[in-house]
Amino acid sequence: MNDELIKKIIKDIRNENKKIIGWGAGGYFANYDNIFHIKLDYIIDSNESKWGSEFYGFKIKGPDSLKEEDPEKIIIIIYSTFPAAIEKAIKSYGNFVFVLAPVVFSYNMFNLKRKRIKSIISNNKLKEKYSSGSGIVIQGPVYKDTTLEIIRYYAAMYPKDCLILSTWDDSNEDDIRELKKYVDYCILNKKPANGGVGNRFFQIESTLAGIKKAKEIGLKKVLKTRTDMMVYAEDILNQCSNIQKLYKDSECEEYGAENRIVIPSSYTCKYKPYFTTDFAMYGNIEDIFTYWNLDYNSGDKDFEIYEPERLFGRKYCESLGWNMKNTNEDWWEFCQKFFIVADDKWFDLTWYKHPIIPSWIEIDSSKECISHYFWQQLYFKNKQGE
């Protein structure tokens, strides 16, 4: 199901444009209803003993009730930890539109979050001059309204920290004029003639330009993030600095790195060696510079072969002199030495383009991500072995 269809379904649910039916009268339903109550016409449950009774004020019916419904006028919300069987049952009754409760919950949370963001930035306060040695580098194209909202939030939440926007010189002039009010530096880069596979050269160019500016003005630590994604967690710069101190040791220093880089779990793949997320990363400026200081015009075939996330991770290995063995075990050892993997909720990542950041293990176990728990296991196992 694509994002646009999901957004349409969520809008129909919010505006009560269609009859809304739940499927699953159990604890899973109770959990979500307590957080976000949705007005349902009734609930379907496969347990015949529940039929005719009420659950949280809604009448419970059997699956055959769908025989009396028009698929064009119905949306079914599935409340179950095992939705596959329910999806199959729904399809047997016709071409009904259905959506999982966590999807509805995620979009509702996203909308609530945006309401709070709008409240925070409503005073229209412009960016103060930074005075700390930390900053946020926001790289990528300017997305209409989205990028401005993200940057205004940072300006409100981090008034003493430096904000650097690194984007393109062909951006809309009115958008840039407005954005400049809320950042300390706005870098307008010329796009490379060749964007590379998946526009990876664009990503390198805009990111590196922002990091170079941060280094030039003397920042000591930076959070690198994107123009379509917000790190919503409050005081994240201090939190990242604190977690670096918590896991500070000399392991990475032996390879010339100053400290571990803090990254989120999503797209830091467990079974794809050196596949490191590009959603956000926090670290000492020299380490972040080393990570992104890539020469995509060198003729190196790796820039064509690997996915961007794996390419960047491999190049960081090379920069540090790490002898890659291309095994999961070697990747995990490298990850625990040079990164700290924090769960997405710790960063509270808010992706405007995709409010639901995929949990890949539910889609394809080969794409399972490294969790903070797994990273800690690696870290403490290594400590015990010293």
C-alpha positions as CSV (number, residue, x, y, z in Angstrom):
1,M,0.0,0.0,0.0
2,N,1.6,3.3,-1.1
3,D,1.8,6.4,1.1
4,E,-0.7,8.4,-0.9
5,L,-3.4,5.7,-0.5
6,I,-2.6,5.4,3.2
7,K,-2.9,9.2,3.6
8,K,-6.3,9.1,1.8
9,I,-7.5,6.3,4.1
10,I,-6.4,8.2,7.2
11,K,-8.1,11.3,6.0
12,D,-11.4,9.4,5.4
13,I,-11.2,7.9,8.9
14,R,-10.5,11.4,10.5
15,N,-13.3,13.0,8.5
16,E,-15.7,10.1,9.0
17,N,-16.3,10.0,5.2
18,K,-16.9,6.3,5.3
19,K,-18.3,3.7,7.7
20,I,-15.5,2.5,9.9
21,I,-15.4,-1.0,11.2
22,G,-12.9,-2.6,13.5
23,W,-11.7,-6.2,13.4
24,G,-10.4,-7.7,16.6
25,A,-12.1,-7.3,20.1
26,G,-9.2,-8.0,22.4
27,G,-6.4,-6.4,24.3
28,Y,-4.7,-5.1,21.2
29,F,-7.9,-3.0,20.5
30,A,-8.0,-1.8,24.1
31,N,-4.4,-0.6,23.9
32,Y,-5.0,1.6,20.9
33,D,-8.5,2.7,21.8
34,N,-7.2,4.0,25.2
35,I,-4.7,6.2,23.3
36,F,-6.8,7.2,20.2
37,H,-10.5,6.6,20.3
38,I,-12.0,6.1,16.9
39,K,-15.7,6.1,16.3
40,L,-16.5,2.7,14.9
41,D,-19.8,1.4,13.6
42,Y,-19.1,-2.0,15.1
43,I,-16.3,-4.5,15.7
44,I,-15.8,-7.9,13.9
45,D,-14.3,-10.8,15.8
46,S,-13.8,-14.4,14.7
47,N,-14.7,-15.7,18.2
48,E,-18.4,-16.7,18.0
49,S,-18.8,-16.5,21.7
50,K,-18.3,-12.7,21.5
51,W,-21.0,-12.1,18.9
52,G,-23.9,-9.9,20.1
53,S,-22.0,-8.6,23.1
54,E,-20.4,-5.1,23.4
55,F,-16.7,-4.2,23.8
56,Y,-15.7,-0.7,24.7
57,G,-19.2,0.4,23.7
58,F,-19.2,-1.2,20.3
59,K,-21.3,-4.1,19.2
60,I,-19.4,-7.2,18.2
61,K,-20.4,-9.1,15.0
62,G,-19.1,-12.0,13.1
63,P,-17.2,-11.9,9.8
64,D,-20.2,-12.7,7.8
65,S,-21.6,-9.2,8.6
66,L,-19.4,-8.0,5.7
67,K,-21.7,-9.8,3.3
68,E,-24.2,-7.0,4.0
69,E,-21.7,-4.2,3.5
70,D,-20.7,-2.2,0.4
71,P,-16.9,-2.4,0.0
72,E,-16.9,1.1,-1.6
73,K,-18.3,2.6,1.6
74,I,-16.3,0.8,4.2
75,I,-12.8,1.1,5.9
76,I,-11.8,-1.8,8.2
77,I,-9.2,-1.2,10.9
78,I,-7.4,-4.4,11.9
79,Y,-6.6,-4.6,15.6
80,S,-4.4,-7.7,15.9
81,T,-0.7,-8.7,16.3
82,F,-1.4,-11.4,13.6
83,P,-3.0,-9.5,10.8
84,A,-2.2,-11.8,7.9
85,A,-5.1,-14.2,8.6
86,I,-7.5,-11.4,9.1
87,E,-6.4,-9.7,5.8
88,K,-7.0,-13.0,4.0
89,A,-10.5,-13.3,5.5
90,I,-11.4,-9.8,4.6
91,K,-10.3,-10.4,1.0
92,S,-12.6,-13.4,0.8
93,Y,-15.6,-11.1,1.4
94,G,-14.8,-8.6,-1.3
95,N,-12.5,-5.8,-2.3
96,F,-12.7,-4.0,1.1
97,V,-10.2,-1.3,2.1
98,F,-8.4,-2.2,5.3
99,V,-5.5,-0.7,7.3
100,L,-3.6,-1.8,10.4
101,A,-4.2,-0.1,13.7
102,P,-0.5,0.8,14.2
103,V,-0.6,2.7,10.9
104,V,-3.6,4.8,12.0
105,F,-1.9,5.3,15.4
106,S,1.4,6.5,13.7
107,Y,-0.4,9.0,11.5
108,N,-2.5,10.3,14.5
109,M,0.7,10.7,16.5
110,F,2.3,12.5,13.6
111,N,-0.6,14.9,13.4
112,L,-0.5,15.5,17.1
113,K,3.2,16.1,16.9
114,R,2.8,18.6,14.1
115,K,0.2,20.5,16.2
116,R,2.7,20.9,19.0
117,I,5.4,21.9,16.5
118,K,3.1,24.6,15.1
119,S,2.5,25.8,18.6
120,I,6.2,26.0,19.3
121,I,7.0,28.0,16.2
122,S,3.9,30.2,16.3
123,N,5.7,33.1,17.9
124,N,7.7,33.5,14.7
125,K,10.9,34.2,16.6
126,L,13.9,34.5,14.4
127,K,17.2,32.6,14.9
128,E,19.5,34.0,17.6
129,K,23.2,34.2,17.0
130,Y,24.7,30.9,18.1
131,S,27.1,30.8,21.0
132,S,27.8,27.1,21.6
133,G,30.3,24.8,19.9
134,S,27.6,22.5,18.6
135,G,25.3,22.7,15.6
136,I,22.9,21.0,13.3
137,V,23.6,20.5,9.6
138,I,20.4,20.1,7.6
139,Q,21.1,18.9,4.0
140,G,19.1,18.2,0.9
141,P,16.6,19.9,-1.3
142,V,14.1,22.4,0.0
143,Y,10.6,20.8,0.4
144,K,7.8,23.2,0.3
145,D,6.6,24.1,3.8
146,T,8.2,20.9,5.3
147,T,11.8,22.2,5.4
148,L,10.7,25.5,6.8
149,E,8.7,23.9,9.6
150,I,11.7,21.6,10.5
151,I,14.2,24.5,10.6
152,R,11.9,26.8,12.5
153,Y,11.5,24.0,15.1
154,Y,15.3,23.7,15.4
155,A,15.6,27.5,15.7
156,A,13.1,27.6,18.5
157,M,14.5,24.5,20.4
158,Y,18.3,25.2,19.8
159,P,18.7,29.0,19.9
160,K,22.3,28.9,21.1
161,D,23.4,26.2,18.7
162,C,24.5,26.8,15.1
163,L,22.1,25.9,12.3
164,I,23.5,25.3,8.8
165,L,21.2,24.6,5.8
166,S,23.1,23.1,2.9
167,T,20.9,23.0,-0.2
168,W,20.9,23.9,-3.9
169,D,21.3,27.2,-5.8
170,D,18.3,26.5,-8.0
171,S,15.9,26.5,-4.9
172,N,12.9,28.8,-5.0
173,E,14.2,32.3,-4.1
174,D,11.2,33.1,-1.8
175,D,11.7,29.9,0.1
176,I,15.4,30.6,0.6
177,R,14.7,34.1,1.7
178,E,12.3,32.8,4.4
179,L,14.6,30.0,5.5
180,K,17.6,32.3,6.0
181,K,15.7,34.0,8.8
182,Y,16.0,30.9,10.9
183,V,19.5,29.6,10.2
184,D,23.0,30.9,10.9
185,Y,24.3,29.9,7.5
186,C,22.5,29.0,4.3
187,I,24.8,27.3,1.7
188,L,23.5,27.3,-1.9
189,N,25.5,24.6,-3.7
190,K,25.7,24.0,-7.5
191,K,24.4,20.5,-8.3
192,P,26.9,18.1,-9.7
193,A,26.3,17.5,-13.5
194,N,25.8,13.8,-12.6
195,G,23.8,13.0,-9.5
196,G,25.1,9.4,-9.5
197,V,23.0,6.3,-8.8
198,G,20.1,7.2,-6.6
199,N,21.4,10.8,-6.4
200,R,24.2,9.8,-4.1
201,F,26.5,12.5,-5.5
202,F,23.9,15.1,-4.6
203,Q,23.8,13.8,-1.1
204,I,27.5,13.8,-0.7
205,E,27.9,17.3,-2.2
206,S,25.3,19.0,0.0
207,T,26.3,17.1,3.2
208,L,30.0,17.7,2.8
209,A,29.4,21.5,2.1
210,G,27.5,21.8,5.3
211,I,30.1,19.8,7.3
212,K,32.9,21.9,5.8
213,K,31.2,25.1,6.9
214,A,30.7,23.7,10.4
215,K,34.4,22.9,10.6
216,E,35.4,26.2,9.1
217,I,33.6,28.2,11.8
218,G,35.0,26.1,14.6
219,L,32.1,23.9,15.7
220,K,33.3,20.9,17.8
221,K,30.2,18.6,17.4
222,V,27.4,18.4,14.9
223,L,24.2,16.6,14.2
224,K,23.8,15.9,10.5
225,T,20.2,15.4,9.4
226,R,17.9,16.0,6.4
227,T,15.6,18.6,5.0
228,D,12.7,16.1,4.9
229,M,13.2,14.6,8.4
230,M,13.1,16.1,11.9
231,V,14.9,14.9,15.0
232,Y,12.0,15.7,17.3
233,A,13.5,14.6,20.6
234,E,14.2,17.6,22.9
235,D,17.7,18.5,23.9
236,I,19.1,15.9,21.5
237,L,22.5,17.6,21.2
238,N,23.1,17.3,24.9
239,Q,21.7,13.8,25.0
240,C,24.0,12.7,22.2
241,S,27.0,14.3,23.9
242,N,26.1,12.5,27.1
243,I,25.7,9.1,25.5
244,Q,29.1,9.6,23.8
245,K,30.6,10.2,27.3
246,L,28.9,7.1,28.7
247,Y,30.6,4.9,26.1
248,K,33.8,6.8,25.8
249,D,36.9,4.6,25.5
250,S,40.1,4.4,23.5
251,E,39.0,1.8,21.0
252,C,38.1,4.2,18.2
253,E,41.1,6.5,19.0
254,E,43.5,3.7,18.0
255,Y,42.3,4.1,14.5
256,G,42.4,7.9,14.5
257,A,38.7,8.6,15.3
258,E,38.0,11.0,18.1
259,N,34.8,9.3,19.4
260,R,31.9,7.1,18.4
261,I,29.3,8.5,16.0
262,V,25.7,8.3,17.3
263,I,23.2,7.0,14.8
264,P,19.6,5.7,14.8
265,S,18.6,2.1,14.3
266,S,16.5,2.5,11.2
267,Y,18.4,1.5,8.1
268,T,21.5,0.5,10.1
269,C,21.1,-3.0,8.8
270,K,22.2,-6.0,10.9
271,Y,22.8,-8.4,8.0
272,K,24.2,-6.0,5.4
273,P,27.8,-5.4,6.4
274,Y,28.7,-1.7,6.8
275,F,25.2,-0.5,5.9
276,T,24.9,2.6,8.0
277,T,21.9,4.9,8.2
278,D,22.0,8.4,6.7
279,F,18.9,9.6,8.5
280,A,20.8,11.4,11.2
281,M,24.3,11.2,12.8
282,Y,25.9,13.0,15.7
283,G,29.6,13.2,16.4
284,N,32.8,15.1,16.7
285,I,33.3,17.4,13.7
286,E,36.5,15.6,12.6
287,D,34.8,12.2,12.6
288,I,31.7,13.4,10.7
289,F,34.0,15.2,8.2
290,T,36.0,12.0,7.7
291,Y,32.8,10.0,7.2
292,W,31.5,12.4,4.5
293,N,34.8,13.5,2.9
294,L,34.2,11.4,-0.3
295,D,35.6,12.0,-3.8
296,Y,32.8,10.8,-6.1
297,N,34.8,12.0,-9.1
298,S,37.7,9.6,-8.4
299,G,36.5,6.9,-10.8
300,D,36.2,4.5,-7.9
301,K,33.7,1.8,-9.0
302,D,32.4,1.4,-5.5
303,F,30.3,4.5,-6.1
304,E,28.4,2.6,-8.7
305,I,28.2,-0.8,-7.0
306,Y,27.0,-0.3,-3.5
307,E,23.8,1.2,-2.1
308,P,24.5,4.7,-0.6
309,E,24.3,3.6,3.0
310,R,26.6,0.7,2.5
311,L,28.9,2.8,0.3
312,F,29.3,5.4,3.0
313,G,29.9,2.9,5.7
314,R,32.5,1.0,3.6
315,K,34.4,4.3,2.8
316,Y,34.4,5.1,6.5
317,C,36.1,1.7,7.1
318,E,38.7,2.5,4.5
319,S,39.3,6.0,5.9
320,L,40.1,4.6,9.3
321,G,42.2,1.8,8.0
322,W,39.8,-1.0,9.0
323,N,40.5,-4.3,7.2
324,M,37.0,-5.2,6.0
325,K,36.3,-8.9,6.0
326,N,32.8,-8.5,4.5
327,T,31.2,-10.6,7.2
328,N,28.4,-9.8,9.6
329,E,30.7,-10.4,12.5
330,D,33.3,-8.0,11.2
331,W,30.6,-5.4,10.6
332,W,29.3,-5.8,14.1
333,E,32.7,-5.4,15.6
334,F,33.3,-2.3,13.5
335,C,29.9,-0.9,14.5
336,Q,30.5,-1.3,18.2
337,K,33.9,0.3,18.0
338,F,33.0,3.4,15.9
339,F,29.2,3.9,16.4
340,I,26.6,4.1,19.1
341,V,23.3,2.8,17.7
342,A,20.3,4.3,19.5
343,D,16.7,3.3,18.9
344,D,14.6,5.6,16.7
345,K,12.4,6.6,19.6
346,W,15.5,7.9,21.3
347,F,15.9,10.4,18.5
348,D,12.2,10.5,17.9
349,L,12.7,10.6,14.2
350,T,9.8,12.3,12.3
351,W,9.9,11.6,8.6
352,Y,7.5,14.0,6.8
353,K,7.5,12.0,3.6
354,H,6.9,8.6,5.4
355,P,5.3,9.2,8.8
356,I,5.7,5.4,9.4
357,I,9.4,4.5,9.4
358,P,9.3,0.9,8.4
359,S,10.1,-1.9,10.8
360,W,12.0,-3.9,8.3
361,I,12.0,-7.1,10.3
362,E,8.2,-7.3,9.8
363,I,8.8,-7.0,6.0
364,D,11.9,-9.0,5.4
365,S,14.1,-10.4,8.2
366,S,17.2,-10.0,6.1
367,K,16.7,-6.2,6.5
368,E,16.5,-6.4,10.2
369,C,18.2,-3.3,11.8
370,I,20.7,-3.2,14.7
371,S,18.8,-2.2,17.8
372,H,20.3,-0.4,20.8
373,Y,20.0,-3.6,22.8
374,F,21.9,-5.6,20.2
375,W,24.6,-2.9,20.0
376,Q,25.0,-2.9,23.8
377,Q,25.4,-6.7,23.7
378,L,28.3,-6.2,21.3
379,Y,29.8,-3.4,23.4
380,F,29.7,-5.3,26.7
381,K,30.7,-8.6,25.2
382,N,33.8,-6.8,23.9
383,K,34.5,-5.2,27.3
384,Q,34.3,-8.6,29.0
385,G,36.8,-10.0,26.6
386,E,39.4,-7.4,27.3
